[in-house]
Amino acid sequence: MRNESLKKWGILPNPNAIKVTFIERIKHYFPLFPFNLKKALRIFVDVPPVKDCSLATNKAAYQNAQNIAKTWINLFKLSSLKTKDIGGTNKKNIIYNSKQVEDFFAFCQENNFLPVLAIPPFSKELNEHFSHEFEEQTLGAIFKIAKSKNIPVLNYRLNKRFQAQTSLFTDGCFTLNMYGSSIYLKMLFHDIQEFYHIPVNNQSLQA
């Protein structure tokens, strides 16, 4: 019921609280009644389960990876996604974004949140467009900040489980489908538990 920019107001500490209206608070605590009676009826008559069985052929996965790589290359004005030379504008943006991430990490730790830096998996078709050197030039600064603050860096981009399994992606290479997302989240939560030594479940996520 809440605007995307306001979704965090309920968990932020008081000094950082976002102002919300009385109506927004009512909608938060009473999300169904009296604003969404049709949704309230779903308590009695549910909707059919979502069937996410979309599969991309190997040919489609290859073409989709080509298109995604080309889009990113054009968007950031790069010669490729393997180059070390990412250009002055991209370097400035990376410095700025790294500072924002560093401030975010500091905010989390000051307020006893447990930050995690996670890179989702890509398929083999998409990974073929990237190099380790390019990742270091773009994400390397953030990786270093996280490690200096003892924050876990969970990088699944090259995870073997996802490399040859185009069936885990709706497009065969980048966007995980429901089954792929389930596998990824189980891995992610397991690794978070291993690092922070806390259970990750519905109760702890809502604490």
Secondary structure, DSSP 8 states (H G I E B T S, - for coil): ---GGGTTTTTS-GGG-----HHHHHHHHSSSTTT-HHHHGGGTS------------HHHHHHHHHHHHHHHHHHTT-S-SS-S---HHHHHHHHHHHHHHHHHHHHHHHTT----EEE----HHHHTT--HHHHHHHTHHHHHHHHHTT--EEE-TT-HHHHS-GGGBSSSSSSB-HHHHHHHHHHHHHHHHHHH-S--SHHHHT-
